[in-house]
Structures are given as C-alpha cells and as structure tokens.
Amino acid sequence: MTGTVWVANEDGASLSAIDAASNKVATTLTGLKSPHNVQATADGESAWAVSGSTSMAIKLDASTLAVTGMVATGAMPAHVVVTPDLTTSYTTNNADDTVTAVNASTMQSVATIPVGTGPHGLRPSPDGKWIYVANIGGTILGVVDTATNSQVAEIEVGAAPAQVAFSPDERFVYASLSGENAVAKVDVATRKLIGKTAVGSGPIQTFVSPDNKYLLLPTRAPTTNHAQQSRS
C-alpha cells in the first residue's frame, strides 16, 4: 500500500502523517488547536483539518505540510470534506447546527447552510452533486445540494447518526447510528431508509470498500482521533 494516512490528534494539538507503506509516522505537524478531523483531497495534493476550539478550517500542502490557507467556520467544526472536483470544502459546525461551504481556491466562505441538530460527519456523493450530513444530535441525515448550497431533504434514519458513506455506484448511503449501535442503509434515489443492521458499540466512522462488497465501521466508544488515507 502506498500513500499517507493522516491522523488528527485532538488532545495533542497536532496532525500525524503516517507512511502507508512502512506504517511509520513520517512527520507530525504541531500547533493546531483541537483538530477533531482531517481529510485528504481526492488527488492527494492537499489535506484539510478543522480546529474545534478556534472554529477554523485549515488547508495544508500534503507534501510540504505548509499551511496554504485558513478560513473561519461556524462554531465547533467537527468534520471537513472536499468535493471530488476539488472546488469546494464543507465543514459541519456542531455547536450551531450549520454547514460552512468554502471556495477551496480562494479560501473564502461562500455559504452557511442550516442543517439538523449537532451535525458531525459528512461526505460528498461520488458525482459531487450532494453532501449527506449526519446529525448526531438527532435522528436525521441532511441532504445538501452543492449547486445551490442549500439543504433540500431530511431523511429519518435512527438515533444519533455520526457519519455516512456512499456506495461506489451511488445507489446507497450508509449511516452509523451511534445511539443504537447499528448501521442504516438509505436508497439514494428515493431518499428512504430501507434497512438497519446491528453492529458493535459506538460506531462512528463509515467506509464502503472500493469493490462495493464490504461496509467497514470501527465499533468502539467515540474517540478524538480520526484518520483519512490519501492515495499517491
């Protein structure tokens, strides 16, 4: 395996970059206050992190670790994603129930989008048309239209959805239900819940394997470390 695994060390005020080939920490970037989440862009050129205590999103050059941009978000940003075309980043603002949209080139905020209670994890659809938001303070997934930067639907899924993942064919979205130790399956075309499966305690992160065969959910009590792999 090649690439870099990024780890946000929230209590340590740092980001660790792990070489995926050697499984060794290549470098650690310090001085980032309370980073709750870090995500690599689809091309692996940049990494984005959120600083919860300062309510900022930070863009890094993945090779040099230089900070290439910073922008204010809403209160207590939890997660950050970048659209597949690399044009826009979105952060969930857990303390004020909004999502911030940022122009990834100019590092200017372009929209503040009201969503559900306690937005936490979020992911773009593979085609970049939608952002699905898991509102851990409630029972719904929010659907944001990236063309208008507005929420266009809410989907009831169950207690405390923490993160979402699209299937590679875009037919389904899966949501970890941290409040009921389960995972929900949603039909994207109809935006309807079509089933749930019990899993271990405290599911948070959610990934579908590239071959569309497996759904991966770490099942443990919530922690402050979140990782994202970038390909190179």
PyRosetta script that sets phi, psi and omega in degrees:
from pyrosetta import init, pose_from_sequence

init()
pose = pose_from_sequence("MTGTVWVANEDGASLSAIDAASNKVATTLTGLKSPHNVQATADGESAWAVSGSTSMAIKLDASTLAVTGMVATGAMPAHVVVTPDLTTSYTTNNADDTVTAVNASTMQSVATIPVGTGPHGLRPSPDGKWIYVANIGGTILGVVDTATNSQVAEIEVGAAPAQVAFSPDERFVYASLSGENAVAKVDVATRKLIGKTAVGSGPIQTFVSPDNKYLLLPTRAPTTNHAQQSRS")
pose.set_psi(1, 137.2)
pose.set_omega(1, 176.9)
pose.set_phi(2, -117.2)
pose.set_psi(2, 167.9)
pose.set_omega(2, 178.4)
pose.set_phi(3, 112.2)
pose.set_psi(3, -167.6)
pose.set_omega(3, -176.2)
pose.set_phi(4, -129.1)
pose.set_psi(4, 135.5)
pose.set_omega(4, 171.8)
pose.set_phi(5, -102.5)
pose.set_psi(5, 121.1)
pose.set_omega(5, 179.5)
pose.set_phi(6, -97.2)
pose.set_psi(6, 135.4)
pose.set_omega(6, -179.7)
pose.set_phi(7, -127.0)
pose.set_psi(7, 128.1)
pose.set_omega(7, 175.8)
pose.set_phi(8, -92.2)
pose.set_psi(8, 117.6)
pose.set_omega(8, 179.9)
pose.set_phi(9, -98.8)
pose.set_psi(9, 87.8)
pose.set_omega(9, -170.2)
pose.set_phi(10, -61.6)
pose.set_psi(10, -46.5)
pose.set_omega(10, -179.2)
pose.set_phi(11, -75.1)
pose.set_psi(11, -21.3)
pose.set_omega(11, -179.0)
pose.set_phi(12, -94.1)
pose.set_psi(12, 0.2)
pose.set_omega(12, 178.1)
pose.set_phi(13, 53.6)
pose.set_psi(13, 47.1)
pose.set_omega(13, -177.8)
pose.set_phi(14, -155.3)
pose.set_psi(14, 166.2)
pose.set_omega(14, 170.7)
pose.set_phi(15, -119.3)
pose.set_psi(15, 136.9)
pose.set_omega(15, 175.8)
pose.set_phi(16, -110.0)
pose.set_psi(16, 135.5)
pose.set_omega(16, 175.1)
pose.set_phi(17, -108.1)
pose.set_psi(17, 116.4)
pose.set_omega(17, -176.7)
pose.set_phi(18, -106.5)
pose.set_psi(18, 128.8)
pose.set_omega(18, 175.1)
pose.set_phi(19, -70.0)
pose.set_psi(19, 117.5)
pose.set_omega(19, -175.4)
pose.set_phi(20, -67.8)
pose.set_psi(20, -23.3)
pose.set_omega(20, -179.6)
pose.set_phi(21, -75.8)
pose.set_psi(21, -38.2)
pose.set_omega(21, -175.9)
pose.set_phi(22, -104.1)
pose.set_psi(22, -12.1)
pose.set_omega(22, -175.2)
pose.set_phi(23, 59.1)
pose.set_psi(23, 33.5)
pose.set_omega(23, 178.3)
pose.set_phi(24, -120.4)
pose.set_psi(24, 147.0)
pose.set_omega(24, 177.3)
pose.set_phi(25, -67.4)
pose.set_psi(25, 119.9)
pose.set_omega(25, 179.9)
pose.set_phi(26, -82.0)
pose.set_psi(26, -39.3)
pose.set_omega(26, 179.2)
pose.set_phi(27, -164.2)
pose.set_psi(27, 160.9)
pose.set_omega(27, 176.9)
pose.set_phi(28, -129.9)
pose.set_psi(28, 128.6)
pose.set_omega(28, 178.0)
pose.set_phi(29, -99.3)
pose.set_psi(29, 120.3)
pose.set_omega(29, -176.4)
pose.set_phi(30, -104.7)
pose.set_psi(30, 168.3)
pose.set_omega(30, 174.3)
pose.set_phi(31, 92.4)
pose.set_psi(31, 4.9)
pose.set_omega(31, 178.0)
pose.set_phi(32, -96.3)
pose.set_psi(32, 113.1)
pose.set_omega(32, -172.5)
pose.set_phi(33, -73.4)
pose.set_psi(33, 128.6)
pose.set_omega(33, 174.7)
pose.set_phi(34, 41.8)
pose.set_psi(34, 57.8)
pose.set_omega(34, 176.4)
pose.set_phi(35, -73.9)
pose.set_psi(35, 114.4)
pose.set_omega(35, -177.5)
pose.set_phi(36, -88.0)
pose.set_psi(36, -27.7)
pose.set_omega(36, -174.2)
pose.set_phi(37, -151.6)
pose.set_psi(37, 147.6)
pose.set_omega(37, 174.6)
pose.set_phi(38, -138.3)
pose.set_psi(38, 140.9)
pose.set_omega(38, -179.4)
pose.set_phi(39, -137.1)
pose.set_psi(39, 137.7)
pose.set_omega(39, 172.8)
pose.set_phi(40, -88.8)
pose.set_psi(40, 149.6)
pose.set_omega(40, 175.5)
pose.set_phi(41, -75.4)
pose.set_psi(41, 164.8)
pose.set_omega(41, -175.5)
pose.set_phi(42, -62.3)
pose.set_psi(42, -29.1)
pose.set_omega(42, 179.6)
pose.set_phi(43, -89.1)
pose.set_psi(43, -3.3)
pose.set_omega(43, 179.1)
pose.set_phi(44, 73.7)
pose.set_psi(44, 5.3)
pose.set_omega(44, -176.7)
pose.set_phi(45, -81.6)
pose.set_psi(45, -28.0)
pose.set_omega(45, -176.2)
pose.set_phi(46, -130.8)
pose.set_psi(46, 159.8)
pose.set_omega(46, 171.1)
pose.set_phi(47, -132.2)
pose.set_psi(47, 141.9)
pose.set_omega(47, 179.7)
pose.set_phi(48, -118.7)
pose.set_psi(48, 141.3)
pose.set_omega(48, 177.5)
pose.set_phi(49, -135.7)
pose.set_psi(49, 157.7)
pose.set_omega(49, 174.5)
pose.set_phi(50, -114.2)
pose.set_psi(50, 143.5)
pose.set_omega(50, 175.2)
pose.set_phi(51, -109.9)
pose.set_psi(51, 107.3)
pose.set_omega(51, -175.2)
pose.set_phi(52, -64.3)
pose.set_psi(52, -43.5)
pose.set_omega(52, -174.3)
pose.set_phi(53, -75.0)
pose.set_psi(53, -23.0)
pose.set_omega(53, 178.9)
pose.set_phi(54, -105.6)
pose.set_psi(54, -3.0)
pose.set_omega(54, 179.6)
pose.set_phi(55, 53.3)
pose.set_psi(55, 58.7)
pose.set_omega(55, 179.9)
pose.set_phi(56, -135.5)
pose.set_psi(56, 152.9)
pose.set_omega(56, 167.0)
pose.set_phi(57, -111.9)
pose.set_psi(57, 137.7)
pose.set_omega(57, -174.8)
pose.set_phi(58, -123.5)
pose.set_psi(58, 133.6)
pose.set_omega(58, 177.6)
pose.set_phi(59, -107.3)
pose.set_psi(59, 131.0)
pose.set_omega(59, -177.7)
pose.set_phi(60, -121.0)
pose.set_psi(60, 147.4)
pose.set_omega(60, 167.0)
pose.set_phi(61, -75.8)
pose.set_psi(61, 122.0)
pose.set_omega(61, -173.0)
pose.set_phi(62, -67.7)
pose.set_psi(62, -23.6)
pose.set_omega(62, -179.4)
pose.set_phi(63, -86.5)
pose.set_psi(63, -45.9)
pose.set_omega(63, -175.0)
pose.set_phi(64, -95.5)
pose.set_psi(64, -15.4)
pose.set_omega(64, -174.8)
pose.set_phi(65, 66.0)
pose.set_psi(65, 13.0)
pose.set_omega(65, 176.2)
pose.set_phi(66, -71.8)
pose.set_psi(66, 140.2)
pose.set_omega(66, 174.3)
pose.set_phi(67, -74.9)
pose.set_psi(67, 120.8)
pose.set_omega(67, -177.6)
pose.set_phi(68, -106.4)
pose.set_psi(68, -3.8)
pose.set_omega(68, 176.9)
pose.set_phi(69, -179.8)
pose.set_psi(69, 152.6)
pose.set_omega(69, 176.0)
pose.set_phi(70, -142.1)
pose.set_psi(70, 146.0)
pose.set_omega(70, -179.5)
pose.set_phi(71, -149.9)
pose.set_psi(71, 143.6)
pose.set_omega(71, 177.9)
pose.set_phi(72, -72.3)
pose.set_psi(72, 142.6)
pose.set_omega(72, 176.2)
pose.set_phi(73, -117.0)
pose.set_psi(73, -166.1)
pose.set_omega(73, 169.3)
pose.set_phi(74, -78.4)
pose.set_psi(74, -170.9)
pose.set_omega(74, -174.2)
pose.set_phi(75, -75.5)
pose.set_psi(75, 132.8)
pose.set_omega(75, 176.3)
pose.set_phi(76, 53.2)
pose.set_psi(76, 65.1)
pose.set_omega(76, 176.9)
pose.set_phi(77, -62.3)
pose.set_psi(77, 138.8)
pose.set_omega(77, -176.2)
pose.set_phi(78, -105.3)
pose.set_psi(78, -56.4)
pose.set_omega(78, -178.0)
pose.set_phi(79, -128.9)
pose.set_psi(79, 158.0)
pose.set_omega(79, 177.4)
pose.set_phi(80, -136.1)
pose.set_psi(80, 140.1)
pose.set_omega(80, 173.4)
pose.set_phi(81, -135.7)
pose.set_psi(81, 160.0)
pose.set_omega(81, 175.9)
pose.set_phi(82, -123.8)
pose.set_psi(82, 137.5)
pose.set_omega(82, -178.4)
pose.set_phi(83, -62.7)
pose.set_psi(83, 154.6)
pose.set_omega(83, -177.9)
pose.set_phi(84, -57.0)
pose.set_psi(84, -29.5)
pose.set_omega(84, 178.3)
pose.set_phi(85, -84.5)
pose.set_psi(85, 3.4)
pose.set_omega(85, 173.7)
pose.set_phi(86, 69.2)
pose.set_psi(86, 13.6)
pose.set_omega(86, -175.0)
pose.set_phi(87, -87.6)
pose.set_psi(87, -30.6)
pose.set_omega(87, -170.9)
pose.set_phi(88, -138.5)
pose.set_psi(88, 137.3)
pose.set_omega(88, 171.9)
pose.set_phi(89, -106.4)
pose.set_psi(89, 153.0)
pose.set_omega(89, 178.8)
pose.set_phi(90, -132.1)
pose.set_psi(90, 133.2)
pose.set_omega(90, 175.3)
pose.set_phi(91, -119.5)
pose.set_psi(91, 141.2)
pose.set_omega(91, 171.0)
pose.set_phi(92, -87.6)
pose.set_psi(92, 131.2)
pose.set_omega(92, -179.3)
pose.set_phi(93, -107.2)
pose.set_psi(93, 96.4)
pose.set_omega(93, -167.9)
pose.set_phi(94, -63.7)
pose.set_psi(94, -32.2)
pose.set_omega(94, -173.8)
pose.set_phi(95, -87.5)
pose.set_psi(95, -14.0)
pose.set_omega(95, 179.6)
pose.set_phi(96, -127.5)
pose.set_psi(96, 14.4)
pose.set_omega(96, 170.9)
pose.set_phi(97, 58.3)
pose.set_psi(97, 43.5)
pose.set_omega(97, 178.1)
pose.set_phi(98, -136.3)
pose.set_psi(98, 168.2)
pose.set_omega(98, 169.8)
pose.set_phi(99, -121.8)
pose.set_psi(99, 134.5)
pose.set_omega(99, 176.8)
pose.set_phi(100, -101.1)
pose.set_psi(100, 129.1)
pose.set_omega(100, 173.9)
pose.set_phi(101, -101.4)
pose.set_psi(101, 133.1)
pose.set_omega(101, -175.2)
pose.set_phi(102, -128.8)
pose.set_psi(102, 133.0)
pose.set_omega(102, 171.5)
pose.set_phi(103, -67.5)
pose.set_psi(103, 116.8)
pose.set_omega(103, -171.7)
pose.set_phi(104, -71.9)
pose.set_psi(104, -17.0)
pose.set_omega(104, 178.3)
pose.set_phi(105, -88.2)
pose.set_psi(105, -47.1)
pose.set_omega(105, -177.3)
pose.set_phi(106, -88.7)
pose.set_psi(106, -14.5)
pose.set_omega(106, -175.8)
pose.set_phi(107, 57.6)
pose.set_psi(107, 39.8)
pose.set_omega(107, 175.2)
pose.set_phi(108, -112.9)
pose.set_psi(108, 137.5)
pose.set_omega(108, 175.0)
pose.set_phi(109, -67.9)
pose.set_psi(109, 132.9)
pose.set_omega(109, -178.7)
pose.set_phi(110, -113.8)
pose.set_psi(110, -14.3)
pose.set_omega(110, 179.2)
pose.set_phi(111, -164.9)
pose.set_psi(111, 147.7)
pose.set_omega(111, 168.4)
pose.set_phi(112, -118.3)
pose.set_psi(112, 119.3)
pose.set_omega(112, -168.4)
pose.set_phi(113, -112.7)
pose.set_psi(113, 115.2)
pose.set_omega(113, 174.8)
pose.set_phi(114, -65.9)
pose.set_psi(114, 134.6)
pose.set_omega(114, 177.7)
pose.set_phi(115, -132.1)
pose.set_psi(115, -150.7)
pose.set_omega(115, -178.2)
pose.set_phi(116, -84.1)
pose.set_psi(116, -164.0)
pose.set_omega(116, -175.0)
pose.set_phi(117, -83.5)
pose.set_psi(117, 124.2)
pose.set_omega(117, 175.1)
pose.set_phi(118, 64.3)
pose.set_psi(118, 54.1)
pose.set_omega(118, 179.6)
pose.set_phi(119, -59.0)
pose.set_psi(119, 136.5)
pose.set_omega(119, -176.0)
pose.set_phi(120, -126.1)
pose.set_psi(120, -91.4)
pose.set_omega(120, 179.1)
pose.set_phi(121, -81.3)
pose.set_psi(121, 156.3)
pose.set_omega(121, 176.5)
pose.set_phi(122, -157.6)
pose.set_psi(122, 152.6)
pose.set_omega(122, 178.5)
pose.set_phi(123, -147.4)
pose.set_psi(123, 147.1)
pose.set_omega(123, 173.4)
pose.set_phi(124, -83.8)
pose.set_psi(124, 151.5)
pose.set_omega(124, 170.9)
pose.set_phi(125, -67.1)
pose.set_psi(125, 155.1)
pose.set_omega(125, -179.7)
pose.set_phi(126, -56.2)
pose.set_psi(126, -30.0)
pose.set_omega(126, 178.5)
pose.set_phi(127, -87.7)
pose.set_psi(127, -2.7)
pose.set_omega(127, 176.2)
pose.set_phi(128, 78.8)
pose.set_psi(128, 5.1)
pose.set_omega(128, -175.7)
pose.set_phi(129, -81.0)
pose.set_psi(129, -24.9)
pose.set_omega(129, -173.0)
pose.set_phi(130, -132.6)
pose.set_psi(130, 148.6)
pose.set_omega(130, 166.6)
pose.set_phi(131, -116.9)
pose.set_psi(131, 123.2)
pose.set_omega(131, 175.2)
pose.set_phi(132, -98.3)
pose.set_psi(132, 131.5)
pose.set_omega(132, -173.9)
pose.set_phi(133, -117.8)
pose.set_psi(133, 126.9)
pose.set_omega(133, 176.1)
pose.set_phi(134, -91.8)
pose.set_psi(134, 118.5)
pose.set_omega(134, -177.8)
pose.set_phi(135, -98.8)
pose.set_psi(135, 95.7)
pose.set_omega(135, -171.3)
pose.set_phi(136, -68.8)
pose.set_psi(136, -17.7)
pose.set_omega(136, 178.5)
pose.set_phi(137, -84.1)
pose.set_psi(137, 0.5)
pose.set_omega(137, -178.1)
pose.set_phi(138, -142.9)
pose.set_psi(138, -136.2)
pose.set_omega(138, -175.0)
pose.set_phi(139, -135.2)
pose.set_psi(139, 12.0)
pose.set_omega(139, -171.8)
pose.set_phi(140, -122.4)
pose.set_psi(140, 156.8)
pose.set_omega(140, 164.1)
pose.set_phi(141, -101.5)
pose.set_psi(141, 134.5)
pose.set_omega(141, 173.6)
pose.set_phi(142, -96.4)
pose.set_psi(142, 145.9)
pose.set_omega(142, 178.1)
pose.set_phi(143, -115.6)
pose.set_psi(143, 117.5)
pose.set_omega(143, -179.1)
pose.set_phi(144, -106.0)
pose.set_psi(144, 129.2)
pose.set_omega(144, 175.0)
pose.set_phi(145, -84.0)
pose.set_psi(145, 118.5)
pose.set_omega(145, -176.7)
pose.set_phi(146, -74.4)
pose.set_psi(146, -15.9)
pose.set_omega(146, 177.1)
pose.set_phi(147, -73.7)
pose.set_psi(147, -34.7)
pose.set_omega(147, -177.8)
pose.set_phi(148, -110.9)
pose.set_psi(148, -9.6)
pose.set_omega(148, -175.3)
pose.set_phi(149, 51.7)
pose.set_psi(149, 51.2)
pose.set_omega(149, 176.5)
pose.set_phi(150, -138.9)
pose.set_psi(150, 151.2)
pose.set_omega(150, 175.3)
pose.set_phi(151, -77.7)
pose.set_psi(151, 130.0)
pose.set_omega(151, -175.6)
pose.set_phi(152, -115.6)
pose.set_psi(152, -8.4)
pose.set_omega(152, 179.7)
pose.set_phi(153, -161.6)
pose.set_psi(153, 156.9)
pose.set_omega(153, 171.6)
pose.set_phi(154, -128.8)
pose.set_psi(154, 137.4)
pose.set_omega(154, -176.6)
pose.set_phi(155, -123.4)
pose.set_psi(155, 119.5)
pose.set_omega(155, 176.7)
pose.set_phi(156, -73.1)
pose.set_psi(156, 125.2)
pose.set_omega(156, -178.7)
pose.set_phi(157, -127.7)
pose.set_psi(157, -28.9)
pose.set_omega(157, -178.3)
pose.set_phi(158, 141.4)
pose.set_psi(158, -173.3)
pose.set_omega(158, -168.7)
pose.set_phi(159, -73.4)
pose.set_psi(159, 123.8)
pose.set_omega(159, 170.2)
pose.set_phi(160, 55.5)
pose.set_psi(160, 60.0)
pose.set_omega(160, 174.4)
pose.set_phi(161, -63.7)
pose.set_psi(161, 130.2)
pose.set_omega(161, -172.2)
pose.set_phi(162, -107.4)
pose.set_psi(162, -32.9)
pose.set_omega(162, -178.9)
pose.set_phi(163, -156.3)
pose.set_psi(163, 161.2)
pose.set_omega(163, -179.5)
pose.set_phi(164, -129.4)
pose.set_psi(164, 161.5)
pose.set_omega(164, 175.0)
pose.set_phi(165, -150.0)
pose.set_psi(165, 133.7)
pose.set_omega(165, 174.9)
pose.set_phi(166, -86.8)
pose.set_psi(166, 144.8)
pose.set_omega(166, 167.7)
pose.set_phi(167, -71.3)
pose.set_psi(167, 149.2)
pose.set_omega(167, -177.7)
pose.set_phi(168, -57.4)
pose.set_psi(168, -28.9)
pose.set_omega(168, 179.2)
pose.set_phi(169, -85.3)
pose.set_psi(169, 1.6)
pose.set_omega(169, 176.1)
pose.set_phi(170, 67.6)
pose.set_psi(170, 11.9)
pose.set_omega(170, -178.8)
pose.set_phi(171, -78.7)
pose.set_psi(171, -29.8)
pose.set_omega(171, -173.6)
pose.set_phi(172, -133.9)
pose.set_psi(172, 153.6)
pose.set_omega(172, 169.1)
pose.set_phi(173, -121.5)
pose.set_psi(173, 136.6)
pose.set_omega(173, 177.4)
pose.set_phi(174, -111.8)
pose.set_psi(174, 141.0)
pose.set_omega(174, -179.5)
pose.set_phi(175, -129.7)
pose.set_psi(175, 128.3)
pose.set_omega(175, 173.8)
pose.set_phi(176, -75.5)
pose.set_psi(176, 128.1)
pose.set_omega(176, -180.0)
pose.set_phi(177, -104.3)
pose.set_psi(177, 91.6)
pose.set_omega(177, -174.8)
pose.set_phi(178, -68.6)
pose.set_psi(178, -19.9)
pose.set_omega(178, -179.0)
pose.set_phi(179, -85.8)
pose.set_psi(179, -9.6)
pose.set_omega(179, 179.0)
pose.set_phi(180, -138.8)
pose.set_psi(180, 16.0)
pose.set_omega(180, 174.8)
pose.set_phi(181, 51.5)
pose.set_psi(181, 54.2)
pose.set_omega(181, -177.4)
pose.set_phi(182, -149.3)
pose.set_psi(182, 169.7)
pose.set_omega(182, 172.2)
pose.set_phi(183, -123.9)
pose.set_psi(183, 137.5)
pose.set_omega(183, -179.3)
pose.set_phi(184, -104.1)
pose.set_psi(184, 146.8)
pose.set_omega(184, 177.2)
pose.set_phi(185, -117.1)
pose.set_psi(185, 127.2)
pose.set_omega(185, -175.8)
pose.set_phi(186, -120.6)
pose.set_psi(186, 134.2)
pose.set_omega(186, 174.0)
pose.set_phi(187, -79.6)
pose.set_psi(187, 121.5)
pose.set_omega(187, -176.0)
pose.set_phi(188, -68.4)
pose.set_psi(188, -38.4)
pose.set_omega(188, -177.1)
pose.set_phi(189, -64.7)
pose.set_psi(189, -42.0)
pose.set_omega(189, -177.5)
pose.set_phi(190, -96.9)
pose.set_psi(190, -14.2)
pose.set_omega(190, -175.5)
pose.set_phi(191, 55.7)
pose.set_psi(191, 45.6)
pose.set_omega(191, 179.7)
pose.set_phi(192, -124.5)
pose.set_psi(192, 143.0)
pose.set_omega(192, 172.0)
pose.set_phi(193, -68.4)
pose.set_psi(193, 128.6)
pose.set_omega(193, -179.6)
pose.set_phi(194, -116.8)
pose.set_psi(194, -3.3)
pose.set_omega(194, 176.4)
pose.set_phi(195, 170.7)
pose.set_psi(195, 164.1)
pose.set_omega(195, 176.5)
pose.set_phi(196, -136.5)
pose.set_psi(196, 152.1)
pose.set_omega(196, 175.8)
pose.set_phi(197, -134.1)
pose.set_psi(197, 132.8)
pose.set_omega(197, 177.7)
pose.set_phi(198, -69.9)
pose.set_psi(198, 140.0)
pose.set_omega(198, 175.4)
pose.set_phi(199, -132.2)
pose.set_psi(199, -169.7)
pose.set_omega(199, 179.0)
pose.set_phi(200, -71.8)
pose.set_psi(200, -175.2)
pose.set_omega(200, -173.5)
pose.set_phi(201, -77.4)
pose.set_psi(201, 141.0)
pose.set_omega(201, 171.5)
pose.set_phi(202, 64.5)
pose.set_psi(202, 46.3)
pose.set_omega(202, 177.8)
pose.set_phi(203, -66.9)
pose.set_psi(203, 137.2)
pose.set_omega(203, 178.5)
pose.set_phi(204, -127.5)
pose.set_psi(204, -81.8)
pose.set_omega(204, -178.0)
pose.set_phi(205, -63.7)
pose.set_psi(205, 149.5)
pose.set_omega(205, -173.5)
pose.set_phi(206, -144.3)
pose.set_psi(206, 125.3)
pose.set_omega(206, 179.5)
pose.set_phi(207, -138.4)
pose.set_psi(207, 144.1)
pose.set_omega(207, 170.8)
pose.set_phi(208, -106.7)
pose.set_psi(208, 134.1)
pose.set_omega(208, -179.6)
pose.set_phi(209, -64.9)
pose.set_psi(209, 149.5)
pose.set_omega(209, -176.4)
pose.set_phi(210, -58.3)
pose.set_psi(210, -26.8)
pose.set_omega(210, 178.7)
pose.set_phi(211, -85.0)
pose.set_psi(211, 3.1)
pose.set_omega(211, 176.2)
pose.set_phi(212, 67.0)
pose.set_psi(212, 20.8)
pose.set_omega(212, -178.3)
pose.set_phi(213, -96.3)
pose.set_psi(213, -29.9)
pose.set_omega(213, -171.2)
pose.set_phi(214, -129.6)
pose.set_psi(214, 145.9)
pose.set_omega(214, 171.2)
pose.set_phi(215, -110.2)
pose.set_psi(215, 125.1)
pose.set_omega(215, -175.0)
pose.set_phi(216, -111.8)
pose.set_psi(216, 124.5)
pose.set_omega(216, 178.4)
pose.set_phi(217, -136.1)
pose.set_psi(217, 114.2)
pose.set_omega(217, 169.5)
pose.set_phi(218, -62.1)
pose.set_psi(218, 130.2)
pose.set_omega(218, -177.1)
pose.set_phi(219, -116.5)
pose.set_psi(219, 95.9)
pose.set_omega(219, -178.7)
pose.set_phi(220, -158.8)
pose.set_psi(220, 170.4)
pose.set_omega(220, 176.3)
pose.set_phi(221, -62.3)
pose.set_psi(221, 146.1)
pose.set_omega(221, -179.0)
pose.set_phi(222, -55.7)
pose.set_psi(222, 139.1)
pose.set_omega(222, 177.9)
pose.set_phi(223, -122.8)
pose.set_psi(223, -179.7)
pose.set_omega(223, -179.0)
pose.set_phi(224, -104.3)
pose.set_psi(224, 7.9)
pose.set_omega(224, 179.1)
pose.set_phi(225, -109.4)
pose.set_psi(225, 130.2)
pose.set_omega(225, 180.0)
pose.set_phi(226, -133.1)
pose.set_psi(226, 140.2)
pose.set_omega(226, -174.6)
pose.set_phi(227, -126.3)
pose.set_psi(227, 153.1)
pose.set_omega(227, 176.2)
pose.set_phi(228, -142.3)
pose.set_psi(228, 130.2)
pose.set_omega(228, 178.3)
pose.set_phi(229, -93.6)
pose.set_psi(229, 139.7)
pose.set_omega(229, 171.7)
pose.set_phi(230, -111.6)
pose.set_psi(230, 146.1)
pose.set_omega(230, 178.9)
pose.set_phi(231, -92.9)
pose.set_psi(231, 147.5)
pose.set_omega(231, 174.4)
pose.set_phi(232, -139.4)
pose.dump_pdb("model.pdb")
